[in-house]
Amino acid sequence: MSAAIARLFVNQAGEMRSLWRVLLFAPVFLIAAAVFRGVLAPVASRPGLVGVAVGAAGLLLGALAGGMLLLASIDRRSVGALGFAWTRRTPAEIALGIALAGGALALVIAILALLGRVAWTPDAGTPLGYAGELGRDLLLWGVAAAAEEALFRGYAFQVLVQGVGAAPATLLCSAGFALAHRGNPHVDTLALVNIFLAGVLLSVAYLRTRSLWFATAVHLGWNWMMGTVLALPVSGLVLIDTPLYDGHPGGPGWLTGGAFGPEGGLAATVAFGLALLGVMVLPLRESDRMRELRPLVDSRLAR
């Protein structure tokens, strides 16, 4: 192989270029995800959030398998460098992420409720059933959130950050995140713009901490607050029948999101902005343990 051809695949330091590692990740992920989803298929057919979470578990396992395999074999790094290593800071990151995103959304929806744009009506159920639903859904939404984070903020994203920088990688992967939702019911242009903003928020959450636990918790806090606590549609989907009450967005769809849920309106734009501001101004940083694992985003590739 001539030196010119070799430079197409490796850089001056002998490292495989980002493009080829991303292209390698794609088939490994697809094969692994197909295997895991095949194993889980009988349970994934269950209706509602349970089926969605089980299906997402197959994607999560596929993304983790692909990312960790390439991290260990090509990048020669610990699998914990992907971002799911458990550190002493992880419990606090999870709690903060849930509170930050869930709180930003709850604040905006509370203002809409005071303006008469969102209302709730009584529904069947018991306080015990309600408490059980909150706990169960926190776990199920967590699996779904972890799957999307492992796929959109995991290995491929981190390789792109290492190769081309944080801003281009964030824009590319956030666009991919939005396009992945283009087939959802009731989706429109504003909904896709908001989901793009969500991708930016989640990318910044990862980049500030190098922790996929934190990014997953931000994602989880948003979906859990929206779908279970507030009983509103999540990205056009109604997956849960929250006991005791039902949520009903009213007013213009451009404001409340209508049938798509809050993510389809300007209310979510404001909430995403508040959450992003929180992620940017809070004193977040990479833990000492994570730094020892050498995440890909901590080093730029030699040109």
ChimeraX attribute file (.defattr): number of C-alpha atoms within 10 A of each C-alpha:
attribute: neighborCount
match mode: 1-to-1
recipient: residues
	/A:1	6
	/A:2	6
	/A:3	8
	/A:4	8
	/A:5	9
	/A:6	13
	/A:7	16
	/A:8	12
	/A:9	15
	/A:10	17
	/A:11	15
	/A:12	12
	/A:13	9
	/A:14	12
	/A:15	15
	/A:16	18
	/A:17	21
	/A:18	22
	/A:19	16
	/A:20	13
	/A:21	20
	/A:22	18
	/A:23	11
	/A:24	15
	/A:25	20
	/A:26	14
	/A:27	12
	/A:28	18
	/A:29	22
	/A:30	15
	/A:31	14
	/A:32	20
	/A:33	24
	/A:34	17
	/A:35	16
	/A:36	18
	/A:37	22
	/A:38	13
	/A:39	12
	/A:40	17
	/A:41	16
	/A:42	12
	/A:43	15
	/A:44	21
	/A:45	13
	/A:46	14
	/A:47	11
	/A:48	14
	/A:49	20
	/A:50	20
	/A:51	19
	/A:52	19
	/A:53	25
	/A:54	22
	/A:55	25
	/A:56	25
	/A:57	24
	/A:58	25
	/A:59	27
	/A:60	27
	/A:61	22
	/A:62	25
	/A:63	29
	/A:64	23
	/A:65	19
	/A:66	25
	/A:67	27
	/A:68	22
	/A:69	19
	/A:70	20
	/A:71	22
	/A:72	14
	/A:73	11
	/A:74	12
	/A:75	15
	/A:76	10
	/A:77	18
	/A:78	17
	/A:79	20
	/A:80	19
	/A:81	25
	/A:82	26
	/A:83	23
	/A:84	20
	/A:85	16
	/A:86	13
	/A:87	14
	/A:88	10
	/A:89	16
	/A:90	17
	/A:91	13
	/A:92	12
	/A:93	22
	/A:94	21
	/A:95	14
	/A:96	17
	/A:97	25
	/A:98	23
	/A:99	20
	/A:100	22
	/A:101	27
	/A:102	24
	/A:103	18
	/A:104	22
	/A:105	27
	/A:106	19
	/A:107	13
	/A:108	18
	/A:109	23
	/A:110	15
	/A:111	13
	/A:112	19
	/A:113	15
	/A:114	10
	/A:115	11
	/A:116	12
	/A:117	17
	/A:118	20
	/A:119	18
	/A:120	15
	/A:121	9
	/A:122	10
	/A:123	13
	/A:124	11
	/A:125	13
	/A:126	11
	/A:127	10
	/A:128	9
	/A:129	13
	/A:130	17
	/A:131	11
	/A:132	13
	/A:133	17
	/A:134	16
	/A:135	12
	/A:136	14
	/A:137	22
	/A:138	18
	/A:139	14
	/A:140	20
	/A:141	26
	/A:142	21
	/A:143	23
	/A:144	25
	/A:145	26
	/A:146	28
	/A:147	25
	/A:148	19
	/A:149	27
	/A:150	26
	/A:151	23
	/A:152	22
	/A:153	31
	/A:154	24
	/A:155	28
	/A:156	25
	/A:157	25
	/A:158	28
	/A:159	26
	/A:160	25
	/A:161	23
	/A:162	21
	/A:163	21
	/A:164	14
	/A:165	16
	/A:166	17
	/A:167	13
	/A:168	13
	/A:169	22
	/A:170	25
	/A:171	16
	/A:172	16
	/A:173	21
	/A:174	25
	/A:175	18
	/A:176	15
	/A:177	23
	/A:178	18
	/A:179	14
	/A:180	12
	/A:181	16
	/A:182	16
	/A:183	10
	/A:184	14
	/A:185	12
	/A:186	16
	/A:187	19
	/A:188	16
	/A:189	10
	/A:190	17
	/A:191	28
	/A:192	21
	/A:193	19
	/A:194	24
	/A:195	27
	/A:196	23
	/A:197	22
	/A:198	26
	/A:199	26
	/A:200	23
	/A:201	27
	/A:202	27
	/A:203	27
	/A:204	20
	/A:205	29
	/A:206	25
	/A:207	22
	/A:208	17
	/A:209	21
	/A:210	27
	/A:211	30
	/A:212	27
	/A:213	26
	/A:214	28
	/A:215	30
	/A:216	30
	/A:217	29
	/A:218	30
	/A:219	28
	/A:220	28
	/A:221	27
	/A:222	28
	/A:223	27
	/A:224	25
	/A:225	23
	/A:226	23
	/A:227	25
	/A:228	27
	/A:229	20
	/A:230	22
	/A:231	22
	/A:232	29
	/A:233	25
	/A:234	23
	/A:235	25
	/A:236	22
	/A:237	17
	/A:238	17
	/A:239	18
	/A:240	19
	/A:241	19
	/A:242	22
	/A:243	22
	/A:244	15
	/A:245	18
	/A:246	19
	/A:247	21
	/A:248	18
	/A:249	24
	/A:250	17
	/A:251	14
	/A:252	11
	/A:253	16
	/A:254	16
	/A:255	19
	/A:256	24
	/A:257	27
	/A:258	22
	/A:259	22
	/A:260	24
	/A:261	26
	/A:262	30
	/A:263	31
	/A:264	30
	/A:265	22
	/A:266	18
	/A:267	21
	/A:268	26
	/A:269	22
	/A:270	15
	/A:271	25
	/A:272	26
	/A:273	17
	/A:274	20
	/A:275	24
	/A:276	21
	/A:277	12
	/A:278	17
	/A:279	23
	/A:280	14
	/A:281	8
	/A:282	9
	/A:283	9
	/A:284	14
	/A:285	13
	/A:286	15
	/A:287	15
	/A:288	11
	/A:289	15
	/A:290	21
	/A:291	13
	/A:292	11
	/A:293	16
	/A:294	16
	/A:295	23
	/A:296	22
	/A:297	21
	/A:298	13
	/A:299	12
	/A:300	14
	/A:301	20
	/A:302	13
	/A:303	11
